[in-house]
């Protein structure tokens, strides 16, 4: 582990276990560059733990991975179903049709109603 990541690890351990230092620990974590954070995490899980602690760490990692996967899936679904409706004011009574990125057509009638 790099000396920078090792220093962060030591500091974060010192800030852990005390509720009064929770915000300081979060702030320090937020300031760590991605590469150092990755090294810090690898160092933390590479240590030797008893079976019970190893299972607790594994469960935490699995929960984070599962939550991240669900969030990514939800964001993908939301992005795929997103539509853009543009309302254009004009003087004639014709409907205005706008093609969205997903090749759907949205019909906008006189200023305020959208029908799909």
C-alpha positions as CSV (number, residue, x, y, z in Angstrom):
1,X,0.0,0.0,0.0
2,X,1.3,3.5,-0.7
3,X,2.4,5.6,2.2
4,X,-0.5,8.0,1.4
5,X,-3.1,5.3,1.6
6,X,-1.5,3.9,4.7
7,X,-1.6,7.3,6.4
8,X,-5.3,7.6,5.5
9,X,-5.9,4.1,6.9
10,X,-4.2,5.0,10.2
11,X,-6.1,8.3,10.5
12,X,-9.5,6.7,9.6
13,X,-8.9,3.9,12.2
14,X,-8.2,6.6,14.8
15,X,-11.5,8.4,13.9
16,X,-13.5,5.1,14.0
17,X,-15.6,3.9,16.9
18,X,-16.4,7.4,18.3
19,X,-19.7,8.8,17.2
20,X,-18.4,12.3,17.9
21,X,-15.9,11.8,15.1
22,X,-18.3,10.4,12.5
23,X,-18.5,13.6,10.4
24,X,-14.7,14.1,10.5
25,X,-14.2,10.5,9.3
26,X,-16.8,11.0,6.5
27,X,-15.0,14.3,5.5
28,X,-11.6,12.6,5.4
29,X,-13.0,9.7,3.3
30,X,-14.6,12.2,0.9
31,X,-11.2,13.9,0.4
32,X,-9.3,10.8,-0.6
33,X,-8.4,10.3,-4.2
34,X,-10.0,7.2,-5.9
35,X,-6.7,5.3,-6.3
36,X,-5.8,5.8,-2.7
37,X,-9.3,4.9,-1.5
38,X,-9.1,1.6,-3.5
39,X,-5.7,0.8,-2.0
40,X,-7.0,1.6,1.5
41,X,-10.0,-0.7,1.0
42,X,-7.9,-3.5,-0.3
43,X,-5.5,-3.1,2.7
44,X,-8.4,-3.1,5.1
45,X,-9.9,-6.3,3.8
46,X,-6.5,-8.1,3.3
47,X,-5.9,-8.1,7.1
48,X,-6.5,-11.3,9.0
49,X,-9.9,-11.5,10.8
50,X,-11.7,-14.2,12.7
51,X,-14.5,-16.1,10.9
52,X,-17.3,-14.0,12.4
53,X,-15.6,-10.7,11.4
54,X,-14.8,-12.0,7.9
55,X,-18.5,-12.9,7.5
56,X,-19.6,-9.5,8.7
57,X,-17.2,-7.8,6.2
58,X,-18.4,-10.1,3.4
59,X,-22.0,-9.3,4.1
60,X,-21.3,-5.6,4.1
61,X,-19.5,-5.8,0.8
62,X,-22.3,-7.9,-0.7
63,X,-24.9,-5.4,0.5
64,X,-23.0,-2.5,-1.0
65,X,-22.6,-4.3,-4.3
66,X,-26.2,-5.4,-4.5
67,X,-27.4,-1.8,-3.6
68,X,-25.1,-0.4,-6.2
69,X,-26.3,-2.8,-8.9
70,X,-30.0,-2.0,-8.1
71,X,-29.3,1.7,-8.2
72,X,-27.5,1.4,-11.6
73,X,-30.4,-0.7,-12.9
74,X,-32.9,1.8,-11.7
75,X,-31.0,4.6,-13.3
76,X,-30.8,2.7,-16.5
77,X,-34.5,2.0,-16.5
78,X,-35.3,5.7,-15.6
79,X,-33.0,6.9,-18.4
80,X,-34.6,4.5,-20.9
81,X,-38.1,5.7,-20.0
82,X,-37.4,9.4,-19.8
83,X,-39.2,11.6,-22.3
84,X,-38.7,15.2,-23.2
85,X,-41.8,17.3,-24.0
86,X,-41.2,20.6,-25.6
87,X,-44.1,23.0,-25.7
88,X,-44.0,25.5,-28.5
89,X,-46.4,28.4,-28.6
90,X,-47.8,29.1,-32.0
91,X,-50.8,30.8,-33.4
92,X,-52.3,27.9,-35.5
93,X,-54.3,25.0,-34.1
94,X,-52.1,22.3,-35.4
95,X,-50.5,19.8,-33.1
96,X,-46.8,19.9,-32.6
97,X,-45.0,16.5,-32.6
98,X,-41.5,16.1,-31.1
99,X,-39.5,12.9,-31.4
100,X,-37.7,11.9,-28.2
101,X,-34.4,10.1,-28.0
102,X,-36.1,6.7,-27.7
103,X,-38.0,7.3,-31.0
104,X,-41.3,7.8,-29.3
105,X,-43.6,10.5,-30.5
106,X,-45.2,13.0,-28.1
107,X,-48.1,15.0,-29.3
108,X,-48.5,18.4,-27.7
109,X,-51.7,20.1,-28.2
110,X,-52.1,23.8,-27.9
111,X,-49.7,24.8,-25.1
112,X,-50.6,22.6,-22.2
113,X,-51.6,19.0,-22.8
114,X,-49.3,16.1,-23.7
115,X,-50.7,12.8,-25.1
116,X,-48.6,9.8,-26.0
